[in-house]
Amino acid sequence: MMKHGKSISVEELFESVRCALRCRWRRKQALLLLSLQTGEVAYWQNGEHSWQEQLNEECLADKQRLTDALREILLARDVEEGAAVLLLPAAATVYSEQLLLPLMRRRELQAALKWEVQQSVPWPEEGYTYSFEATEFSEAGEQQCRVTFTALQDTSRTELEHLCSSLLLKLQGISLSDMTLDEAADKWFAGKSLPSIYRQKQRRLQGIAATFGRYLTKAGCAALGLAILAYASAWGGCYLAQRDLQEVEQQLEQYAEWEQRMQESEVVERNCQRLEKLLAAVSKPSKEAGGEVEHICRQMMPGCWLTLLEYNGSKKPLVLQGQAVDNLALESFVEQLQKCGNYSRVELLQSQQQGNVLVYKLQLQMKEGKQ
């Protein structure tokens, strides 16, 4: 456990790691951005702006024309199926409002804003999704918070999801914040957290599971009824049910990667909570140890995380314990620590496979003059 060091926010410690993970994954992805407000269609590949098209107002006003125009652009530009896409909805389809609230913690702000949104948005409570951005400022010596929230009706969200589905694109999110395509792309490829982007992966997975259940029930009833009529008809019903099941399984396979990302995110979140508890249990943390933790976190590589850190002063070795997804991730982390220049020796004391993870223990000897 950590015995010295100042109190450090877990979010601050691991944001650089999360950012690096997101950046590494997104840099390999092609990204299509579509603004339904301005009609701009832009495409990024390997983090670089590749091309941009402009839709006319007639296309934006008609769903079918919009779909046809986008399909023609994607075919002409040879955009692959399954490309990632971010959508910026038209201003007419969203509700936005700005509020002034006293400065408070984020959880308290979320609770207060939820009530304010319910009073302001002119749609049924369960019929929309909203996001917000908060900015702190001081006025007359009093700290306040300027909050801008934007809501999107579920019917509009469904239309946007259907548009992406018909174009064989993977919808990554719907941005409810006021930004340009370049700004959205810069944040995306830099691995920045985009709180204004509505993520619908989980709802899609739930919807597919529900569809699977409906297909299975219908197929079972059909097979039973046909079995009563004739043996041959029963086989025909089973064949139809199997075909429907295969179609649903193919859809589920498309979201297997997202499910894996969600599981990895949950693992990182649990480790963040564990570290937060360790930090909370420290009675007198030192700035020296806190700085060392921040430095080590900057060297963390994707697929590697800490579970324990023993710090006994700048003149004694640091002992790290953690987990990694495989030997390659651990070797990359050790190599990064050796290259950073703060340690005269990086020694792997223990490496053992436990279940699906590799448990390791490292000893770091700090160089003289390094704090």
C-alpha positions as semicolon CSV with decimal commas, in nm:
position;residue;x (nm);y (nm);z (nm)
1;M;0,000;0,000;0,000
2;M;0,108;0,360;-0,043
3;K;0,242;0,513;0,277
4;H;0,332;0,859;0,156
5;G;0,203;1,107;-0,102
6;K;-0,057;1,376;-0,139
7;S;-0,422;1,301;-0,208
8;I;-0,463;1,252;-0,581
9;S;-0,784;1,222;-0,781
10;V;-0,816;0,881;-0,940
11;E;-0,971;1,039;-1,250
12;E;-0,666;1,263;-1,290
13;L;-0,424;0,972;-1,238
14;F;-0,581;0,749;-1,500
15;E;-0,714;1,001;-1,752
16;S;-0,383;0,999;-1,938
17;V;-0,396;0,618;-1,955
18;R;-0,755;0,619;-2,076
19;C;-0,673;0,890;-2,328
20;A;-0,381;0,685;-2,461
21;L;-0,599;0,376;-2,495
22;R;-0,871;0,565;-2,681
23;C;-0,616;0,743;-2,902
24;R;-0,438;0,420;-2,993
25;W;-0,763;0,250;-3,095
26;R;-0,916;0,547;-3,276
27;R;-0,605;0,621;-3,483
28;K;-0,655;0,289;-3,659
29;Q;-1,017;0,369;-3,747
30;A;-1,161;0,560;-4,040
31;L;-1,407;0,826;-3,922
32;L;-1,698;0,987;-4,104
33;L;-1,855;1,304;-3,962
34;L;-2,195;1,430;-4,074
35;S;-2,348;1,762;-3,971
36;L;-2,723;1,771;-4,034
37;Q;-2,717;2,141;-3,945
38;T;-2,470;2,258;-4,211
39;G;-2,487;1,961;-4,452
40;E;-2,110;1,900;-4,429
41;V;-1,984;1,545;-4,479
42;A;-1,615;1,489;-4,391
43;Y;-1,394;1,182;-4,381
44;W;-1,079;1,116;-4,178
45;Q;-0,841;0,827;-4,228
46;N;-0,538;0,748;-4,008
47;G;-0,612;1,070;-3,822
48;E;-0,583;1,285;-4,136
49;H;-0,858;1,483;-4,310
50;S;-0,911;1,293;-4,637
51;W;-1,206;1,465;-4,810
52;Q;-1,520;1,672;-4,756
53;E;-1,854;1,707;-4,939
54;Q;-2,145;1,950;-4,906
55;L;-2,513;1,846;-4,912
56;N;-2,776;2,089;-5,037
57;E;-3,078;2,204;-4,835
58;E;-3,318;1,984;-5,032
59;C;-3,133;1,672;-4,919
60;L;-3,135;1,783;-4,556
61;A;-3,511;1,845;-4,568
62;D;-3,601;1,501;-4,704
63;K;-3,498;1,173;-4,534
64;Q;-3,498;0,964;-4,849
65;R;-3,301;1,222;-5,049
66;L;-3,053;1,249;-4,765
67;T;-3,004;0,871;-4,756
68;D;-2,965;0,848;-5,135
69;A;-2,721;1,140;-5,150
70;L;-2,506;0,998;-4,870
71;R;-2,506;0,653;-5,032
72;E;-2,385;0,802;-5,360
73;I;-2,105;0,990;-5,180
74;L;-1,993;0,681;-4,990
75;L;-1,989;0,469;-5,307
76;A;-1,805;0,736;-5,507
77;R;-1,545;0,775;-5,232
78;D;-1,507;0,397;-5,176
79;V;-1,589;0,421;-4,805
80;E;-1,578;0,073;-4,653
81;E;-1,879;-0,084;-4,484
82;G;-1,875;-0,055;-4,107
83;A;-1,685;0,276;-4,101
84;A;-1,721;0,471;-3,775
85;V;-1,948;0,777;-3,788
86;L;-2,023;1,072;-3,558
87;L;-2,340;1,271;-3,613
88;L;-2,412;1,636;-3,533
89;P;-2,793;1,675;-3,538
90;A;-2,977;1,975;-3,675
91;A;-3,052;2,253;-3,425
92;A;-3,425;2,222;-3,499
93;T;-3,432;1,867;-3,360
94;V;-3,276;1,951;-3,022
95;Y;-3,374;2,159;-2,721
96;S;-3,100;2,365;-2,556
97;E;-3,097;2,593;-2,254
98;Q;-2,839;2,767;-2,032
99;L;-2,863;2,785;-1,652
100;L;-2,670;2,955;-1,373
101;L;-2,621;2,737;-1,066
102;P;-2,411;2,764;-0,748
103;L;-2,077;2,587;-0,764
104;M;-2,117;2,227;-0,643
105;R;-1,970;1,881;-0,683
106;R;-2,039;1,703;-1,010
107;R;-2,270;1,443;-0,857
108;E;-2,472;1,712;-0,686
109;L;-2,476;1,910;-1,010
110;Q;-2,609;1,610;-1,201
111;A;-2,888;1,560;-0,948
112;A;-2,985;1,928;-0,953
113;L;-2,970;1,946;-1,331
114;K;-3,190;1,639;-1,370
115;W;-3,473;1,822;-1,194
116;E;-3,416;2,140;-1,396
117;V;-3,421;1,946;-1,723
118;Q;-3,747;1,775;-1,632
119;Q;-3,907;2,115;-1,574
120;S;-3,774;2,270;-1,896
121;V;-3,773;2,010;-2,174
122;P;-4,116;2,007;-2,349
123;W;-4,110;1,629;-2,410
124;P;-4,212;1,326;-2,198
125;E;-3,950;1,242;-1,936
126;E;-3,869;0,899;-2,083
127;G;-3,876;1,026;-2,441
128;Y;-3,543;1,205;-2,474
129;T;-3,169;1,196;-2,402
130;Y;-2,970;1,496;-2,282
131;S;-2,613;1,600;-2,208
132;F;-2,457;1,906;-2,048
133;E;-2,140;2,111;-2,022
134;A;-2,048;2,311;-1,712
135;T;-1,814;2,610;-1,683
136;E;-1,704;2,761;-1,352
137;F;-1,671;3,137;-1,312
138;S;-1,657;3,399;-1,036
139;E;-1,897;3,690;-1,004
140;A;-1,897;3,940;-0,717
141;G;-1,663;3,713;-0,524
142;E;-1,901;3,417;-0,550
143;Q;-1,816;3,097;-0,737
144;Q;-2,089;2,996;-0,980
145;C;-2,140;2,745;-1,255
146;R;-2,276;2,813;-1,603
147;V;-2,446;2,499;-1,734
148;T;-2,562;2,444;-2,092
149;F;-2,775;2,135;-2,150
150;T;-2,901;1,998;-2,480
151;A;-3,175;1,736;-2,522
152;L;-3,250;1,511;-2,820
153;Q;-3,588;1,340;-2,859
154;D;-3,581;0,961;-2,886
155;T;-3,770;0,969;-3,215
156;S;-3,496;1,185;-3,367
157;R;-3,229;0,957;-3,221
158;T;-3,402;0,653;-3,372
159;E;-3,412;0,820;-3,714
160;L;-3,039;0,893;-3,697
161;E;-2,960;0,536;-3,592
162;H;-3,176;0,405;-3,879
163;L;-2,992;0,633;-4,122
164;C;-2,654;0,488;-4,020
165;S;-2,789;0,133;-4,029
166;S;-2,924;0,174;-4,383
167;L;-2,583;0,308;-4,495
168;L;-2,398;0,019;-4,323
169;L;-2,210;0,257;-4,092
170;K;-2,122;0,205;-3,725
171;L;-2,268;0,488;-3,520
172;Q;-2,018;0,589;-3,250
173;G;-2,219;0,875;-3,105
174;I;-2,445;1,172;-3,151
175;S;-2,281;1,498;-3,044
176;L;-2,518;1,732;-2,865
177;S;-2,259;2,005;-2,813
178;D;-2,206;2,302;-3,044
179;M;-1,883;2,225;-3,230
180;T;-1,748;2,211;-3,585
181;L;-1,652;1,892;-3,766
182;D;-1,281;1,973;-3,729
183;E;-1,319;2,026;-3,354
184;A;-1,507;1,698;-3,314
185;A;-1,246;1,509;-3,519
186;D;-0,953;1,662;-3,327
187;K;-1,102;1,556;-2,993
188;W;-1,189;1,212;-3,124
189;F;-0,845;1,121;-3,261
190;A;-0,666;1,279;-2,965
191;G;-0,845;1,028;-2,744
192;K;-1,025;1,298;-2,551
193;S;-1,330;1,211;-2,346
194;L;-1,636;1,353;-2,520
195;P;-1,908;1,380;-2,252
196;S;-2,140;1,549;-2,498
197;I;-2,152;1,244;-2,723
198;Y;-2,450;1,018;-2,661
199;R;-2,336;0,657;-2,667
200;Q;-2,595;0,398;-2,764
201;K;-2,393;0,073;-2,778
202;Q;-2,559;-0,074;-2,470
203;R;-2,908;0,009;-2,591
204;R;-2,833;-0,150;-2,925
205;L;-2,711;-0,468;-2,761
206;Q;-3,025;-0,480;-2,548
207;G;-3,240;-0,420;-2,854
208;I;-3,071;-0,704;-3,044
209;A;-3,116;-0,937;-2,749
210;A;-3,486;-0,846;-2,737
211;T;-3,516;-0,908;-3,111
212;F;-3,348;-1,245;-3,067
213;G;-3,602;-1,335;-2,799
214;R;-3,895;-1,236;-3,020
215;Y;-3,761;-1,435;-3,315
216;L;-3,701;-1,741;-3,098
217;T;-4,052;-1,729;-2,951
218;K;-4,219;-1,689;-3,290
219;A;-4,009;-1,964;-3,442
220;G;-4,093;-2,202;-3,158
221;C;-4,467;-2,138;-3,189
222;A;-4,452;-2,180;-3,566
223;A;-4,260;-2,508;-3,536
224;L;-4,509;-2,644;-3,280
225;G;-4,808;-2,554;-3,495
226;L;-4,655;-2,700;-3,808
227;A;-4,559;-3,019;-3,621
228;I;-4,924;-3,075;-3,535
229;L;-5,022;-3,040;-3,901
230;A;-4,749;-3,252;-4,058
231;Y;-4,398;-3,382;-4,002
232;A;-4,266;-3,223;-4,321
233;S;-4,417;-2,884;-4,237
234;A;-4,247;-2,897;-3,898
235;W;-3,909;-2,932;-4,065
236;G;-3,991;-2,634;-4,282
237;G;-4,072;-2,426;-3,974
238;C;-3,744;-2,532;-3,809
239;Y;-3,552;-2,428;-4,117
240;L;-3,708;-2,080;-4,112
241;A;-3,637;-2,045;-3,740
242;Q;-3,274;-2,148;-3,790
243;R;-3,231;-1,893;-4,069
244;D;-3,373;-1,615;-3,851
245;L;-3,145;-1,721;-3,566
246;Q;-2,838;-1,709;-3,792
247;E;-2,929;-1,357;-3,904
248;V;-2,954;-1,239;-3,543
249;E;-2,625;-1,410;-3,452
250;Q;-2,456;-1,230;-3,741
251;Q;-2,585;-0,899;-3,604
252;L;-2,457;-0,987;-3,255
253;E;-2,111;-1,065;-3,396
254;Q;-2,090;-0,710;-3,530
255;Y;-2,114;-0,581;-3,173
256;A;-1,878;-0,835;-3,014
257;E;-1,590;-0,587;-3,033
258;W;-1,797;-0,320;-2,855
259;E;-1,890;-0,567;-2,583
260;Q;-1,520;-0,644;-2,531
261;R;-1,440;-0,271;-2,507
262;M;-1,714;-0,229;-2,246
263;Q;-1,570;-0,518;-2,041
264;E;-1,220;-0,366;-2,058
265;S;-1,364;-0,032;-1,948
266;E;-1,533;-0,199;-1,650
267;V;-1,200;-0,359;-1,549
268;V;-1,026;-0,020;-1,562
269;E;-1,310;0,137;-1,360
270;R;-1,283;-0,129;-1,089
271;N;-0,910;-0,071;-1,061
272;C;-0,971;0,303;-1,039
273;Q;-1,210;0,245;-0,750
274;R;-0,958;0,016;-0,579
275;L;-0,685;0,280;-0,607
276;E;-0,924;0,546;-0,480
277;K;-0,989;0,339;-0,168
278;L;-0,614;0,297;-0,115
279;L;-0,561;0,671;-0,146
280;A;-0,849;0,743;0,091
281;A;-0,696;0,511;0,352
282;V;-0,369;0,704;0,358
283;S;-0,342;0,926;0,665
284;K;-0,045;1,148;0,571
285;P;0,045;1,115;0,201
286;S;0,350;1,305;0,077
287;K;0,398;1,519;-0,232
288;E;0,703;1,311;-0,320
289;A;0,509;0,982;-0,342
290;G;0,218;1,149;-0,520
291;G;0,450;1,281;-0,785
292;E;0,601;0,935;-0,831
293;V;0,254;0,783;-0,882
294;E;0,169;1,044;-1,144
295;H;0,499;0,975;-1,323
296;I;0,443;0,598;-1,325
297;C;0,087;0,642;-1,456
298;R;0,224;0,840;-1,749
299;Q;0,442;0,540;-1,840
300;M;0,151;0,291;-1,827
301;M;0,085;0,105;-2,152
302;P;-0,249;-0,028;-2,278
303;G;-0,332;-0,366;-2,127
304;C;-0,133;-0,304;-1,806
305;W;-0,250;-0,159;-1,470
306;L;-0,140;-0,125;-1,106
307;T;-0,298;-0,284;-0,800
308;L;-0,038;-0,198;-0,532
309;L;0,251;0,047;-0,481
310;E;0,496;0,038;-0,188
311;Y;0,691;0,361;-0,135
312;N;0,949;0,384;0,147
313;G;1,127;0,705;0,056
314;S;1,322;0,838;-0,242
315;K;1,639;0,646;-0,147
316;K;1,470;0,307;-0,131
317;P;1,335;0,098;-0,420
318;L;0,976;0,130;-0,529
319;V;0,779;-0,194;-0,544
320;L;0,492;-0,216;-0,791
321;Q;0,234;-0,488;-0,817
322;G;-0,023;-0,512;-1,093
323;Q;-0,186;-0,710;-1,370
324;A;-0,144;-0,731;-1,747
325;V;-0,342;-0,891;-2,027
326;D;-0,033;-1,073;-2,161
327;N;0,349;-1,085;-2,163
328;L;0,370;-0,836;-2,450
329;A;0,181;-0,568;-2,253
330;L;0,406;-0,629;-1,947
331;E;0,726;-0,614;-2,155
332;S;0,611;-0,287;-2,314
333;F;0,547;-0,137;-1,968
334;V;0,891;-0,248;-1,838
335;E;1,061;-0,110;-2,149
336;Q;0,880;0,223;-2,108
337;L;0,995;0,248;-1,744
338;Q;1,355;0,178;-1,851
339;K;1,343;0,446;-2,120
340;C;1,189;0,721;-1,906
341;G;1,526;0,791;-1,738
342;N;1,405;0,813;-1,377
343;Y;1,522;0,469;-1,266
344;S;1,871;0,318;-1,262
345;R;1,729;-0,035;-1,251
346;V;1,392;-0,188;-1,338
347;E;1,372;-0,547;-1,212
348;L;1,090;-0,796;-1,270
349;L;1,059;-0,982;-0,940
350;Q;0,761;-1,199;-1,024
351;S;0,541;-1,289;-1,322
352;Q;0,264;-1,546;-1,290
353;Q;-0,046;-1,631;-1,497
354;Q;-0,365;-1,626;-1,289
355;G;-0,677;-1,698;-1,488
356;N;-0,708;-1,456;-1,780
357;V;-0,451;-1,207;-1,646
358;L;-0,077;-1,200;-1,580
359;V;0,009;-1,094;-1,222
360;Y;0,346;-0,919;-1,193
361;K;0,574;-0,753;-0,934
362;L;0,838;-0,493;-1,024
363;Q;1,114;-0,322;-0,826
364;L;1,233;0,023;-0,938
365;Q;1,557;0,179;-0,816
366;M;1,542;0,558;-0,854
367;K;1,843;0,741;-0,994
368;E;2,027;0,978;-0,763
369;G;1,892;1,332;-0,787
370;K;1,548;1,211;-0,915
371;Q;1,251;1,283;-0,698
